[in-house]
Amino acid sequence: MRIAYSLILIALLGGVLAACKQGGGSADNAVLATVNGTPITDGSLRALERQRNSGQEMHLNDTQRQAAVKLLVNMQLLASEAEKNGIDRKPDVQDDLAISRDTVLAQMDAQDFVDKHAPTDADVKNAYDQRIKGMDMHQYKARHILVPSEDQAKNLIAQLDKGANFATLAKKNSLDTGSAANGGDLGDWFSAGTMVPEFGAALAGLKKGEYTKTPVHSQYGWHVIQLEDVRTQPTPTLEQMHDQILDDLKRKTFEDHLDQLRTAAKVDIKAPAPASAPAPAPAH
């Protein structure tokens, strides 16, 4: 039933809103149509726009508005028919309606809270200062050899100490097949934070041209790492990081709010009921 219903709505919509550009909707609540006495208002149209466009209202031209109103008329006709046929009283439909209602209310309350607790420019500046303070601005070019045991890694280091070629040893021994084919080369410049912590910490302790004198253990195995080059990248400006920091602060503020609501509420989560077995296929 759900699949058929979705397909019907898509067919009715016919891509009406696909080409619209983002913008605000009309503020009035004028009646655009009636269906057996039930009004379809401009508010209904704007609600449809938000539903179909990730919460954004759209500027519709006359043709698009007419098509959207026709869609709302069709939806009202089908909804009235569903009520007449008792579909709205089916338990699964009531569950769907309840979830739809809770979803809309939750989304609106979340947006209202974020709007009322928006971070200030000072908040963003303070977060920027803290982030820059803890940011490693170095980028690296490196090679590595990944092996399954510490003893094997120690043996490779001993060979390097005697003048063996790092790239040759990587091609022959590394479990990291992607880099092994290139002599252990890890490719373009990267930040230590993009690697597992143990790898990044080892890089920070090397000088250009050096390799690790003791094996580096990570979740993937044992590494021997050679630092080929290091550079310092420019510190990003507040302007460059502003939007990301603002989004992060909003997210953190809302997550803290949600944690407070959970703490204040009496929440009792039961063990999930066993999944029901699928209905047998009808006999032919």
RAURGI-V374428 format. One line per field, one symbol per residue. phi: phi as a letter, one per 40 degrees, with the letter a starting at -180 (. if undefined). burial: + if it has 16 or more other C-alpha atoms within 10 Angstrom, else -. A space follows every 50 residues. Layout:
BEGIN
phi=???
burial=???
END
This chain:
BEGIN
phi=.ccccccccccccfgdccccccicbcccbcccabbfgccbbcccccccdc ccbfgccbcbcdcccccccccccccccccccccccgccccdccccccccc ccccccccccccccccbcccdcccccccccccdcccccbbbababbbcbc cccccccccccchcccccccdcbccccccdcbggccgcdaccccbcdccc ccdccbbdgcbccbcbcbccibbbbbccaaabcccccdccbdcccdcccc ccccccccccccccccbbcccccdcccccccccb
burial=-----------++--++--+----+------++------++++++++++- --+--+++++---++-+++-++++-+---+-------+------------ -------------+----+----++-++---------++++++++++--+ -+++-++--------++-+++-++++--++--++++----++------+- -++--+----+++++++---++++++++-+-----------+--++--++ --++------------------------------
END
